[in-house]
Amino acid sequence: MAEQATKVTKEQVINALREVYDPEIPVNVFDLGLVYDISIDDENKVAITMTLTAPGCGMGPYIGQQAEWRIAEIEGVEDVEVEIVAEPAWSSDLITPEGKQILGIA
């Protein structure tokens, strides 16, 4: 009987994303409110939908790659897909309370 792989959790993915930063802002991408959706299928394939603080941000590919690499390091993850979308547009209303505290706008 094949050994069942450990199920990757949303909490693990969020914790990984909290280690990814926009180089221009001292808040991680999750608490900045850039992550719109996290899905994990039965085969531990992780899909992330995220945005950037500004359309056409030159750091977009870098941020997306960092998110992909960090999630891929989670034990059990089979594949990672990071999709960066422009709509809906990001707004500061999406920043978590933790992010607002870091930015001094809590």
C-alpha positions as a Markdown table, in Angstrom:
| # | Residue | x | y | z |
|---|---|---|---|---|
| 1 | Met | 0.0 | 0.0 | 0.0 |
| 2 | Ala | 1.4 | 3.4 | -1.0 |
| 3 | Glu | 2.1 | 5.8 | 1.8 |
| 4 | Gln | -0.3 | 8.8 | 1.8 |
| 5 | Ala | 1.4 | 12.1 | 1.4 |
| 6 | Thr | 0.8 | 14.7 | 4.1 |
| 7 | Lys | -1.8 | 17.2 | 3.1 |
| 8 | Val | -0.4 | 20.7 | 2.6 |
| 9 | Thr | -2.5 | 23.3 | 4.5 |
| 10 | Lys | -3.5 | 26.8 | 3.7 |
| 11 | Glu | -1.8 | 27.9 | 6.9 |
| 12 | Gln | 1.5 | 26.5 | 5.7 |
| 13 | Val | 1.1 | 28.4 | 2.4 |
| 14 | Ile | 0.2 | 31.6 | 4.3 |
| 15 | Asn | 3.2 | 31.2 | 6.5 |
| 16 | Ala | 5.5 | 30.8 | 3.5 |
| 17 | Leu | 4.0 | 33.9 | 1.8 |
| 18 | Arg | 4.7 | 35.8 | 4.9 |
| 19 | Glu | 8.4 | 35.4 | 4.0 |
| 20 | Val | 8.0 | 37.0 | 0.6 |
| 21 | Tyr | 8.3 | 40.8 | 0.4 |
| 22 | Asp | 7.8 | 43.5 | -2.2 |
| 23 | Pro | 11.4 | 45.0 | -2.1 |
| 24 | Glu | 9.9 | 48.5 | -1.9 |
| 25 | Ile | 7.6 | 47.9 | 1.0 |
| 26 | Pro | 8.6 | 46.4 | 4.4 |
| 27 | Val | 5.4 | 44.2 | 4.6 |
| 28 | Asn | 5.1 | 40.7 | 3.3 |
| 29 | Val | 2.8 | 40.0 | 0.3 |
| 30 | Phe | 0.2 | 38.2 | 2.4 |
| 31 | Asp | -0.2 | 41.0 | 5.0 |
| 32 | Leu | 0.0 | 43.6 | 2.3 |
| 33 | Gly | -3.2 | 42.1 | 0.9 |
| 34 | Leu | -1.7 | 41.1 | -2.4 |
| 35 | Val | -2.9 | 37.4 | -2.2 |
| 36 | Tyr | -6.5 | 37.0 | -3.4 |
| 37 | Asp | -6.8 | 33.2 | -3.5 |
| 38 | Ile | -5.0 | 30.1 | -2.3 |
| 39 | Ser | -6.2 | 26.7 | -3.4 |
| 40 | Ile | -4.6 | 23.3 | -2.7 |
| 41 | Asp | -5.9 | 20.3 | -4.6 |
| 42 | Asp | -5.9 | 16.6 | -3.4 |
| 43 | Glu | -2.5 | 16.1 | -5.0 |
| 44 | Asn | -0.9 | 19.0 | -3.0 |
| 45 | Lys | -0.7 | 21.2 | -6.1 |
| 46 | Val | -0.9 | 24.8 | -4.9 |
| 47 | Ala | -2.4 | 27.7 | -7.0 |
| 48 | Ile | -2.1 | 31.3 | -5.9 |
| 49 | Thr | -3.9 | 34.3 | -7.4 |
| 50 | Met | -2.3 | 37.5 | -6.4 |
| 51 | Thr | -1.9 | 41.1 | -7.5 |
| 52 | Leu | 0.6 | 43.9 | -7.3 |
| 53 | Thr | 0.4 | 47.3 | -5.5 |
| 54 | Ala | 0.5 | 49.0 | -8.9 |
| 55 | Pro | -0.3 | 47.8 | -12.4 |
| 56 | Gly | 2.8 | 47.1 | -14.4 |
| 57 | Cys | 5.0 | 47.0 | -11.3 |
| 58 | Gly | 8.5 | 46.1 | -12.6 |
| 59 | Met | 9.0 | 43.9 | -9.5 |
| 60 | Gly | 6.0 | 41.7 | -10.4 |
| 61 | Pro | 7.9 | 38.8 | -12.0 |
| 62 | Tyr | 10.4 | 38.9 | -9.1 |
| 63 | Ile | 7.7 | 38.8 | -6.4 |
| 64 | Gly | 5.8 | 36.1 | -8.2 |
| 65 | Gln | 9.0 | 34.0 | -8.5 |
| 66 | Gln | 9.8 | 34.5 | -4.9 |
| 67 | Ala | 6.3 | 33.4 | -3.9 |
| 68 | Glu | 6.6 | 30.3 | -6.1 |
| 69 | Trp | 10.0 | 29.3 | -4.7 |
| 70 | Arg | 9.0 | 29.8 | -1.1 |
| 71 | Ile | 5.8 | 27.7 | -1.5 |
| 72 | Ala | 7.7 | 25.0 | -3.3 |
| 73 | Glu | 9.9 | 24.6 | -0.2 |
| 74 | Ile | 6.9 | 23.4 | 1.8 |
| 75 | Glu | 7.2 | 19.6 | 2.5 |
| 76 | Gly | 4.7 | 17.7 | 0.4 |
| 77 | Val | 4.0 | 20.4 | -2.3 |
| 78 | Glu | 3.9 | 18.8 | -5.7 |
| 79 | Asp | 3.5 | 21.8 | -7.9 |
| 80 | Val | 3.0 | 25.6 | -7.6 |
| 81 | Glu | 1.3 | 28.0 | -9.9 |
| 82 | Val | 1.3 | 31.7 | -9.2 |
| 83 | Glu | -1.0 | 33.9 | -11.3 |
| 84 | Ile | -0.6 | 37.6 | -11.1 |
| 85 | Val | -3.8 | 39.5 | -12.0 |
| 86 | Ala | -4.5 | 43.2 | -12.5 |
| 87 | Glu | -8.2 | 42.9 | -11.6 |
| 88 | Pro | -9.5 | 43.5 | -9.1 |
| 89 | Ala | -7.0 | 46.3 | -8.4 |
| 90 | Trp | -5.2 | 46.3 | -5.1 |
| 91 | Ser | -6.1 | 48.9 | -2.5 |
| 92 | Ser | -4.8 | 49.7 | 0.9 |
| 93 | Asp | -8.1 | 48.4 | 2.3 |
| 94 | Leu | -6.8 | 44.9 | 1.7 |
| 95 | Ile | -3.9 | 45.2 | 4.1 |
| 96 | Thr | -4.3 | 43.0 | 7.1 |
| 97 | Pro | -4.3 | 44.4 | 10.7 |
| 98 | Glu | -0.8 | 43.0 | 11.1 |
| 99 | Gly | 0.3 | 44.8 | 7.9 |
| 100 | Lys | -1.2 | 48.1 | 9.0 |
| 101 | Gln | 0.6 | 47.8 | 12.3 |
| 102 | Ile | 3.9 | 47.3 | 10.6 |
| 103 | Leu | 3.2 | 50.3 | 8.3 |
| 104 | Gly | 2.1 | 52.4 | 11.3 |
| 105 | Ile | -1.4 | 53.0 | 9.9 |
| 106 | Ala | -3.3 | 50.8 | 12.4 |
